[in-house]
Amino acid sequence: MSLTLVLVSLVYGGAVTILHEDTLSPIDEVVYMDYTYKVWDQGMVHRGERFGPEVAHLVACAKVLPFGDLGQTCGSSVVNYGGLPNNGYTTGEGYTPLYFWTVRLIGDPIHALTGLSEPTSWRLSGPVWLAITVVLLVALLRRFSIPSAVTLTFGLLFIASPYAWWTYTYISTDASVVAFGAALLLVVVQARAGRWSAWWLVLLGVLAPLFKITNLIAFGLVALYVLIDEASRRVGRQNSTRPRSTLRRFWLPFGLSFLLAAGIQFAWMRLIPVLAVSDHIVDQGVAKPLTPVEVLRLATLGVSGAITHNPYAARSAGEFVGLVFLPLSWLMIAFVLGAMMSLRWDRDRGPVVWATGLACVLALPALGVIMTVLAGVYFPLPGRYAAALIPATLLLGGMILRNRVFTGVVAAYAGALLVAGVVLAAHIGATY
């Protein structure tokens, strides 16, 4: 099954990537592409640094959907910084180079062997990330004895999702988020059961924040899981046969992983101004106060806001594409609410169900507060920042989905989304 989903990930992701050609996705990929061009030569990008001529040339000739060439002239060696986002100043300094290393390590050999353009070759690192992610997702679902047919269906549903279409076929720092969400939850569950060593959490605690700050949401989820699981064990300890978590075997590595994750992110945020190459600080004009109304908005995005996120779809193909994705939103909501309302409590599934339900509501508001404290400014967070919760949400769906007919309907819907994804990519490639 894992092999089937890996093959679908690589074939579908590769086809979509090649079909939509080199046109850049809205704004963010200009930053990411610039970082990718520079990462081998200068290690990282710095605050106060301007885009390089390579990305300006790419914007001029391949264009940015739907904004065109941003005032650049294809074939010219002159960079019109005034036309580029933020007057040509990068906002990529917040990212460590770790993700961009994977883009080059995977993409450079593809470029050398196939002759595909550098942007397309680098983007083909995305399907590799997608394949890794579905392997971890399958492992998580199998841990909870989700039926094979449901596991295969949910794997296809994730691959076909708007989130996967955008994240794994363009250069996107979100590529690692779902993988870390699945890996952290799987390791914690197995460690609590005494099957795996909890010291794997320390490694994840180092890597996760180095790839992206939103990976910290996965730590919030597992913290809720451990708190609920521990409370459950204490209440039923006299009748429990499950192994107790000792200080050295679980609590020490668990706590250390959290300290490392928070400490690394804090240190990186403090290092950014030290490494700045100029005093210029980009004001993107999107900052706003973190008001109670905004907190409420964030609380409603955690369930379905991530997996349905695709900034390209409505811009390139109108509202119809949004309607195609709408059933996926309702499915994700039904998975979480259905599991919380219908599943009887047991010590294996109960903590995961309720931790996921709480995290879907609390995660994005908490991230908004963290970013405000660390960065000193807040901007409206998109739903994709909760992507680390996607594996847990699909897991809850697997716990309640036992009807073969409905499983078939969901599988057919996933197939339709796969076809829609290929058509959308072909449309973009032909139009832009």
C-alpha positions in Angstrom: 0.0 0.0 0.0 2.8 2.4 0.9 4.5 1.6 -2.4 1.2 2.3 -4.3 0.8 5.7 -2.6 4.5 6.6 -3.2 4.1 5.8 -6.9 1.0 7.9 -7.1 2.7 10.8 -5.2 5.7 10.8 -7.6 3.7 10.4 -10.8 0.8 12.8 -9.9 3.1 15.4 -8.3 5.6 15.1 -11.2 2.9 15.5 -13.8 1.3 18.5 -12.2 4.7 20.1 -11.7 5.7 19.7 -15.3 2.3 20.7 -16.7 2.1 24.0 -15.0 5.6 24.9 -16.2 7.7 27.7 -14.8 5.1 30.3 -14.0 5.6 31.4 -10.4 3.0 31.0 -7.8 1.7 34.2 -6.1 4.4 36.2 -4.4 5.8 33.7 -1.9 7.5 31.6 -4.5 9.5 34.6 -5.7 11.1 34.7 -2.2 11.6 30.9 -2.2 13.1 30.8 -5.6 15.5 33.6 -4.8 16.6 31.7 -1.7 17.1 28.5 -3.8 19.3 30.3 -6.3 21.4 31.7 -3.5 21.6 28.9 -1.0 24.8 27.2 -2.3 26.7 30.4 -2.9 25.9 32.4 0.3 24.4 29.9 2.6 21.3 31.8 3.4 19.5 35.1 2.7 19.7 38.0 5.1 17.4 40.7 6.3 17.8 43.8 4.2 19.0 41.8 1.1 17.5 42.3 -2.3 16.5 39.7 -4.8 19.2 38.5 -7.2 19.1 38.9 -11.0 18.3 35.2 -11.5 14.9 35.4 -10.0 14.2 38.8 -11.6 15.0 37.2 -15.0 12.7 34.2 -14.1 9.8 36.6 -13.2 10.3 38.5 -16.4 10.2 35.5 -18.7 8.0 33.0 -16.9 5.8 35.6 -15.1 3.9 35.4 -11.8 0.3 34.3 -11.8 -1.8 36.4 -12.0 0.5 39.5 -11.7 2.5 39.1 -14.9 6.1 40.1 -15.2 6.0 42.6 -12.4 7.6 45.3 -14.6 10.6 43.2 -15.6 11.7 42.8 -19.2 12.6 39.3 -20.5 16.2 39.3 -21.8 17.2 42.5 -20.0 20.0 42.5 -17.5 18.4 45.4 -15.7 16.4 44.6 -12.6 13.4 46.8 -11.9 13.3 46.5 -8.2 10.3 48.8 -7.9 8.2 46.3 -9.7 9.2 43.3 -7.5 7.5 42.5 -4.2 8.5 44.9 -1.4 10.6 46.9 -3.8 12.9 44.0 -4.4 13.7 43.2 -0.7 13.5 39.6 0.3 11.4 38.4 3.3 13.1 35.0 3.3 15.4 35.7 6.2 13.0 34.1 8.6 13.8 30.6 7.1 16.8 28.6 7.8 18.5 27.1 4.7 17.6 23.5 5.7 14.5 23.1 3.4 16.3 24.8 0.5 19.2 22.4 0.8 16.7 19.5 0.1 15.4 21.5 -2.9 18.9 21.7 -4.4 20.1 18.2 -3.4 17.1 16.7 -5.1 16.5 19.2 -7.9 20.1 19.7 -9.1 20.6 16.1 -10.2 17.2 16.1 -11.9 18.2 19.2 -13.8 21.5 17.6 -14.9 20.0 14.3 -15.9 16.8 15.5 -17.7 17.6 19.0 -19.0 14.4 20.3 -17.4 14.6 24.0 -16.4 16.1 24.7 -12.9 12.8 25.9 -11.5 10.9 22.8 -12.6 13.7 20.5 -11.5 13.9 22.2 -8.1 10.1 21.9 -7.8 10.3 18.2 -8.4 11.7 17.9 -4.9 8.1 18.4 -3.8 6.8 15.1 -5.0 9.6 13.4 -3.1 8.5 15.3 0.0 4.9 14.1 -0.7 6.0 10.5 -1.0 7.8 10.7 2.3 4.8 12.3 3.9 2.3 9.6 2.7 4.6 6.9 4.0 4.5 8.5 7.5 0.8 9.0 7.2 0.2 5.3 6.4 2.4 4.3 9.3 0.3 6.5 11.7 -3.0 5.0 10.4 -1.7 1.5 10.6 -0.7 2.0 14.2 -4.3 2.5 15.0 -5.4 -0.5 12.9 -7.3 1.6 10.3 -8.5 -0.7 7.5 -6.3 -1.0 4.5 -9.0 0.3 2.1 -9.6 3.3 4.3 -5.9 4.0 4.6 -5.4 3.8 0.8 -8.4 6.1 0.3 -7.2 8.7 2.7 -3.7 8.6 1.3 -5.2 9.3 -2.2 -7.4 12.0 -0.7 -4.4 13.8 0.8 -2.4 13.5 -2.4 -5.3 14.9 -4.4 -6.0 17.7 -1.9 -5.6 21.4 -2.8 -2.9 21.7 -0.1 -0.8 18.9 -1.7 -1.4 20.3 -5.2 0.1 23.7 -4.3 2.6 22.7 -1.6 4.4 19.8 -3.4 4.4 21.1 -7.0 5.9 24.5 -6.3 8.8 25.5 -4.0 7.1 25.9 -0.6 8.5 25.8 2.9 5.3 24.0 3.9 6.6 20.8 2.3 7.9 19.4 5.6 4.9 20.3 7.8 2.6 17.4 7.4 5.5 14.9 7.5 6.5 16.3 10.9 2.9 16.3 12.1 2.6 12.6 11.3 6.1 11.7 12.6 5.8 13.5 15.9 2.3 12.0 16.7 3.5 8.5 15.7 6.6 8.6 17.8 4.8 10.0 20.9 2.1 7.4 20.7 4.6 4.6 20.3 6.8 5.9 23.1 3.9 6.2 25.5 3.0 2.6 24.7 6.6 1.5 25.4 7.2 0.3 21.9 9.7 3.0 20.6 12.3 5.1 22.3 11.2 8.6 23.3 14.7 9.9 22.4 13.6 10.1 18.8 11.6 13.1 19.9 14.9 15.0 20.6 15.9 14.6 17.0 12.5 15.8 15.8 12.7 18.7 18.3 15.9 19.8 16.6 14.8 19.3 13.0 11.2 20.5 13.1 11.8 24.2 13.9 14.8 24.3 11.6 12.4 23.5 8.7 9.6 25.9 9.6 8.1 27.6 12.7 4.6 26.2 12.0 6.0 22.7 12.7 5.7 23.8 16.4 1.9 23.2 16.0 2.7 19.5 16.0 4.4 19.9 19.4 1.2 21.5 20.7 -0.8 18.6 19.5 1.4 16.0 21.1 1.6 18.0 24.3 -2.2 17.9 24.5 -2.1 14.2 23.7 0.4 13.4 26.5 -1.5 15.5 29.1 -4.8 13.8 28.3 -3.2 10.4 28.2 -1.4 10.9 31.5 -4.7 12.1 33.1 -6.4 9.0 31.8 -3.7 6.7 33.1 -3.8 8.3 36.6 -7.6 8.0 36.8 -7.5 4.3 35.7 -4.1 3.3 37.0 -5.3 0.5 39.3 -6.8 -1.3 36.3 -4.2 -0.4 33.8 -1.8 -2.9 32.3 0.0 -0.2 30.2 3.7 0.5 31.1 4.2 3.6 33.3 6.2 6.4 31.7 9.4 6.9 33.7 11.5 10.1 34.0 14.4 8.8 32.0 12.6 6.8 29.4 9.9 9.3 28.5 9.6 12.6 30.4 13.2 13.6 30.0 13.4 13.3 26.2 9.9 14.6 25.9 10.7 17.7 27.8 14.1 18.1 26.2 12.5 18.0 22.7 10.2 20.9 23.6 13.0 22.9 25.1 15.1 22.4 21.9 12.2 23.2 19.6 11.4 26.4 21.4 15.0 27.4 22.0 16.1 26.9 18.4 13.2 29.0 17.0 13.9 31.7 19.6 17.6 31.7 18.8 17.0 31.9 15.1 14.6 34.8 15.4 17.2 36.7 17.5 20.0 35.8 15.1 18.2 37.3 12.1 18.8 41.0 13.0 22.4 40.2 13.9 23.1 38.8 10.4 21.2 41.7 8.6 23.1 43.2 5.7 21.3 46.6 5.9 18.9 48.5 8.2 16.0 48.1 5.8 13.1 46.2 7.3 10.3 45.1 5.0 6.8 46.3 5.9 4.5 44.2 3.8 1.5 46.2 4.9 -0.4 43.2 6.3 0.3 43.7 10.0 -2.8 44.1 12.2 -3.6 43.6 15.9 -4.4 40.2 17.2 -8.0 41.1 18.2 -10.6 38.7 19.7 -12.4 38.6 16.4 -9.1 37.5 14.7 -8.6 34.9 17.3 -12.1 33.6 16.6 -11.3 33.5 12.9 -8.2 31.5 13.6 -10.1 29.0 15.8 -12.4 28.1 12.9 -9.6 27.4 10.4 -7.8 24.6 12.2 -10.1 21.7 11.0 -10.3 22.2 7.3 -8.5 25.4 6.5 -5.1 23.7 5.8 -6.0 20.8 3.5 -8.2 23.0 1.3 -5.7 25.8 0.9 -4.7 26.5 -2.7 -3.9 30.2 -3.5 -3.8 29.4 -7.2 -7.1 27.8 -7.9 -9.6 30.7 -7.7 -7.1 33.0 -9.3 -6.6 30.8 -12.3 -9.8 28.9 -12.8 -12.6 30.8 -11.1 -15.1 29.9 -8.4 -15.9 26.5 -9.9 -12.6 25.0 -8.6 -13.5 26.2 -5.1 -16.8 24.4 -5.3 -15.0 21.2 -6.2 -12.9 21.5 -3.0 -15.9 22.3 -0.8 -16.8 18.6 0.1 -13.3 18.1 1.4 -13.9 20.8 4.0 -17.1 19.1 5.2 -15.3 15.8 5.3 -12.6 17.1 7.6 -15.2 18.7 9.9 -17.2 15.5 10.0 -14.1 13.5 10.8 -13.3 15.6 13.9 -16.8 16.2 15.2 -17.9 12.6 14.3 -15.0 11.1 16.2 -15.5 13.3 19.3 -19.3 12.6 19.4 -19.5 9.0 18.4 -16.4 7.1 19.6 -16.6 5.7 23.1 -13.6 6.5 25.3 -10.8 4.0 25.4 -7.2 4.6 26.5 -5.8 4.0 23.0 -8.0 6.2 20.9 -9.5 8.7 23.4 -6.5 10.9 24.0 -5.8 11.2 20.3 -9.4 12.1 19.5 -9.7 14.8 22.1 -6.2 16.2 21.7 -6.9 16.6 18.0 -10.3 18.3 18.6 -8.7 20.7 21.0 -5.7 21.4 18.8 -7.9 22.2 15.8 -9.5 25.0 17.8 -6.5 26.2 19.8 -3.5 25.8 17.5 -3.7 28.8 15.2 -4.7 31.2 18.0 -1.7 30.0 20.0 0.6 30.3 17.0 -0.6 33.9 16.5 0.3 34.7 20.0 3.7 33.0 19.7 4.5 34.9 16.5 3.4 38.2 18.0 5.7 37.6 21.0 8.7 36.4 19.0 8.5 38.8 16.0 6.8 41.7 17.7 4.2 41.9 14.9 1.1 39.9 13.8 -0.3 39.3 10.4 -3.5 37.3 9.5 -2.4 33.7 9.4 -3.7 31.5 6.6 -5.3 28.1 7.2 -2.3 26.2 5.8 -0.4 27.1 8.9 -2.4 24.4 10.7 -1.2 21.7 8.2 0.6 19.8 11.0 -2.9 18.7 12.2 -3.9 17.1 8.9 -2.5 13.6 9.8 -4.4 13.6 13.1 -7.6 14.7 11.4 -7.4 12.0 8.8 -6.7 9.5 11.6 -9.9 10.5 13.3 -11.7 9.9 10.0 -10.2 6.5 9.8 -11.5 5.6 13.2 -15.1 6.3 12.3 -15.2 5.3 8.6 -16.3 1.7 8.5 -18.9 1.8 5.7 -17.6 0.3 2.5 -20.0 2.2 0.3 -19.0 5.6 1.8 -15.4 4.6 1.6 -15.9 4.0 -2.1 -17.6 7.4 -2.4 -14.6 9.1 -0.8 -12.2 7.2 -3.0 -14.1 8.2 -6.1 -14.0 11.8 -4.9 -10.3 11.5 -4.4 -10.0 10.2 -7.9 -12.0 13.1 -9.2 -9.7 15.6 -7.4 -6.7 13.9 -8.9 -8.1 14.5 -12.4 -9.1 18.0 -11.5 -5.5 18.7 -10.3 -4.0 17.5 -13.6 -6.6 19.6 -15.6 -5.9 22.7 -13.5 -2.1 22.3 -14.0 -2.6 21.9 -17.8 -4.8 24.9 -17.9 -2.2 27.0 -16.1 0.6 25.8 -18.3 -1.4 26.5 -21.5 -2.7 29.9 -20.4 0.2 31.5 -18.6 
